[in-house]
Amino acid sequence: MRERNHGTDRSAAQAGEAAAAEEGRHSEKKTGGEALTGQQEHKTGTEKAKASGQKREKQKRDKRQEAIVEAVLFTMGESVELRQLAAAIEGNESEARQAVENLKQRYDKEKRGIQIIELDGCYQMCTRVEYYENLIHVAATPKKHMLTDVVLETLSIIAYKQPVTKLEIEKIRGVKSDHAVNRLVEYNLVQEVGRLDAPGRPALFATTEEFLRRFGIGSREELPDMDPVQAEELRNEVEEELNLHMEEENHLD
């Protein structure tokens, strides 16, 4: 009887040792898993911190570039080429465009008193037109340029036919246009851009950046289409002029 009890006790002891060993292995496995999870969480946390740091650095760099662009446009007071802005921020043209566009959008969103406009691939800072009436209360009243029908007609011909000579303008209008062209030059809406390779080397005239600003367009390609009747009349006038010019040359030959 004693031998049987002794054997039972030994079996129980062995079973207890096996259970303890199994529990130990399970504990080690669990501890190892927790350690691995901890390492993964630490790695993920490190990566997030690194990404967050990089994001802050980019935001800091972007704000600095926008500040530089703002300073350049304010100081220059005239249109600035994209390559010049890129040189100012010590970056490429893509970064410069992004900086100036961010600045432009912020001004527009916040309805600032100044705005940034694009003119033929260049950028310029200027006052918003809607605040003009407020400005004249504290500043000398700017000289208003009165564009008469004659001046407007001349300006239209130059805008759509540029570069063009005074003779070509006069052929289309049928009258002398010296006064109208000179007035447009005075208003900085038109400028001399070269000389025609013809007898007398007549001056060629074209519109200016001020013309684009005054009429609210970014480039000459944005000019509205002419009325079909006006376009046909202008085309006929030009064709008559060219035919007359050819006849004169043939006569001289």
C-alpha positions in Angstrom: 0.0 0.0 0.0 2.8 2.3 0.9 4.6 1.5 -2.4 1.5 2.4 -4.3 1.1 5.7 -2.5 4.8 6.5 -3.1 4.4 5.8 -6.8 1.3 8.0 -7.0 3.1 10.8 -5.2 6.0 10.6 -7.7 3.7 10.7 -10.7 2.0 13.7 -9.2 5.4 15.4 -8.7 6.4 14.7 -12.2 3.1 16.0 -13.5 3.7 19.2 -11.5 7.2 19.6 -12.8 6.0 19.2 -16.4 3.2 21.8 -15.8 5.7 24.2 -14.3 8.1 23.7 -17.2 5.2 24.3 -19.7 4.2 27.4 -17.8 7.8 28.6 -17.9 8.0 28.1 -21.6 4.7 29.9 -22.1 5.9 32.7 -19.9 9.2 33.0 -21.8 7.3 33.0 -25.1 4.9 35.7 -23.8 7.8 37.8 -22.5 9.6 37.4 -25.9 6.5 38.4 -27.7 6.0 41.4 -25.5 9.6 42.4 -26.1 9.2 42.1 -29.9 6.0 44.2 -29.7 7.8 46.7 -27.7 10.6 46.9 -30.2 8.1 47.3 -33.1 6.2 50.1 -31.2 9.5 51.8 -30.5 10.5 51.6 -34.1 7.1 52.9 -35.3 7.3 55.7 -32.7 10.8 56.6 -34.0 9.6 56.7 -37.6 6.7 58.8 -36.7 8.9 61.2 -34.8 11.3 61.4 -37.8 8.4 62.0 -40.2 7.0 64.7 -37.9 10.4 66.4 -37.7 10.8 66.3 -41.5 7.3 67.8 -41.9 8.1 70.6 -39.5 11.3 71.3 -41.3 9.5 71.5 -44.7 6.8 73.8 -43.2 9.6 76.0 -41.8 11.4 76.0 -45.2 8.2 76.8 -47.1 7.3 79.7 -44.8 10.8 81.1 -45.2 10.6 80.8 -49.0 7.2 82.6 -49.0 8.7 85.3 -46.8 11.6 85.8 -49.2 9.3 86.0 -52.3 7.1 88.5 -50.4 10.1 90.7 -49.6 11.3 90.6 -53.2 8.0 91.4 -54.8 7.4 94.2 -52.3 10.8 95.7 -52.8 10.9 95.5 -56.6 7.5 97.1 -57.1 7.3 95.7 -60.7 6.9 92.3 -62.3 9.6 89.7 -61.4 10.5 86.7 -63.5 10.2 83.2 -62.0 13.9 82.5 -62.5 14.7 85.6 -60.4 12.4 84.4 -57.6 14.1 81.0 -57.8 17.5 82.6 -57.4 16.3 84.6 -54.4 15.1 81.6 -52.5 18.1 79.6 -53.6 15.9 76.9 -55.1 14.4 75.8 -58.4 11.6 77.4 -60.4 9.1 74.8 -59.2 9.7 75.7 -55.6 9.5 79.4 -56.5 6.2 79.0 -58.2 4.8 77.0 -55.3 5.9 79.7 -52.8 4.4 82.6 -54.8 1.2 80.7 -55.5 0.8 79.9 -51.8 1.3 83.5 -51.0 -1.1 84.6 -53.7 -3.8 82.2 -52.4 -3.4 83.4 -48.8 -3.7 87.0 -49.9 -6.9 86.2 -51.9 -8.4 84.0 -49.1 -7.8 86.7 -46.4 -9.0 89.5 -48.8 -5.7 91.5 -48.2 -5.4 95.0 -49.4 -2.6 93.9 -51.7 -2.6 91.1 -54.2 -0.1 89.2 -56.4 -0.9 89.0 -60.1 0.8 87.0 -62.9 1.8 88.8 -66.0 3.2 86.7 -68.9 5.0 84.3 -66.6 6.1 87.1 -64.2 4.7 88.0 -60.8 4.0 91.4 -59.3 2.6 92.7 -56.0 0.0 95.5 -56.3 -2.9 97.1 -54.6 -6.4 95.6 -55.0 -8.5 97.7 -57.4 -11.5 97.7 -55.0 -9.5 99.8 -52.5 -8.6 102.6 -54.9 -11.4 104.9 -53.6 -10.1 104.5 -50.0 -6.5 105.3 -51.0 -7.4 108.7 -52.5 -8.6 109.9 -49.1 -5.1 109.9 -47.7 -3.0 110.2 -50.9 -2.8 112.7 -53.7 -5.5 112.0 -56.2 -3.8 110.0 -59.0 -4.1 111.5 -62.4 -6.8 109.7 -64.2 -6.1 108.9 -67.8 -9.1 109.6 -69.9 -9.3 107.2 -72.8 -11.4 108.8 -75.5 -13.0 106.8 -78.3 -10.2 107.7 -80.7 -7.5 106.6 -78.2 -9.4 103.4 -77.4 -9.8 102.6 -81.1 -6.1 103.1 -81.6 -5.3 101.0 -78.6 -7.5 98.2 -79.9 -5.7 98.2 -83.2 -2.3 98.0 -81.5 -3.5 95.3 -79.1 -4.8 93.0 -81.8 -2.2 93.8 -84.6 1.0 94.3 -82.5 3.7 95.0 -83.4 2.3 97.7 -85.7 3.5 101.0 -87.2 1.7 104.3 -87.1 1.2 104.1 -90.9 -0.6 100.8 -90.5 -2.8 102.2 -87.8 -3.6 105.3 -89.9 -4.4 103.0 -92.9 -6.9 101.2 -90.8 -8.4 104.2 -89.1 -8.3 106.4 -92.2 -6.9 109.4 -90.3 -3.7 110.5 -88.7 -3.0 108.8 -85.4 0.1 110.5 -84.0 -1.8 112.2 -81.2 -3.5 109.0 -80.1 -0.3 106.9 -80.2 1.6 109.5 -78.3 -1.1 109.7 -75.7 -1.0 105.9 -75.2 2.8 106.0 -74.9 2.4 108.8 -72.3 -0.1 106.6 -70.4 2.4 103.7 -70.5 -0.2 101.5 -72.3 1.9 101.3 -75.5 5.6 101.3 -76.1 8.0 101.2 -79.0 9.4 97.7 -79.5 11.6 98.0 -82.5 11.8 99.2 -86.1 10.3 97.8 -89.3 12.8 96.6 -91.8 11.5 98.9 -94.5 12.4 102.3 -96.0 12.5 104.9 -93.3 12.7 102.2 -90.6 9.3 103.2 -89.0 8.8 102.4 -85.3 6.8 99.4 -84.2 4.4 99.7 -81.3 3.0 97.1 -78.9 1.1 97.0 -75.6 2.9 97.1 -72.2 2.6 95.2 -68.9 0.7 98.2 -67.6 -1.9 97.6 -70.4 -2.3 94.0 -69.0 -2.7 95.2 -65.5 -5.2 98.0 -66.4 -7.4 95.6 -68.3 -7.0 92.7 -65.9 -5.5 90.1 -68.2 -2.5 87.9 -67.7 -1.2 87.8 -71.2 -2.1 89.0 -74.7 -3.5 85.6 -75.5 -6.3 86.3 -73.0 -7.6 89.2 -75.1 -11.3 88.7 -75.9 -12.2 87.7 -79.4 -13.1 90.6 -81.6 -16.7 91.0 -82.9 -16.9 89.1 -86.2 -18.0 92.3 -88.1 -15.1 94.3 -86.6 -12.7 91.5 -87.4 -13.8 91.3 -91.0 -13.5 95.1 -91.4 -10.0 95.1 -89.8 -9.0 92.2 -92.1 -10.2 94.0 -95.2 -8.4 97.2 -94.2 -5.2 95.2 -93.7 -5.6 93.4 -97.0 -6.1 96.7 -98.8 -3.1 98.1 -97.2 -0.9 95.2 -98.1 -2.2 95.2 -101.7 -1.5 99.0 -101.9 2.0 98.4 -100.5 2.7 95.7 -103.1 1.4 97.9 -105.9 3.7 100.7 -104.8 6.7 98.4 -104.7 5.9 97.0 -108.2 5.5 100.6 -109.4 9.0 101.5 -108.0 10.5 98.3 -109.7 
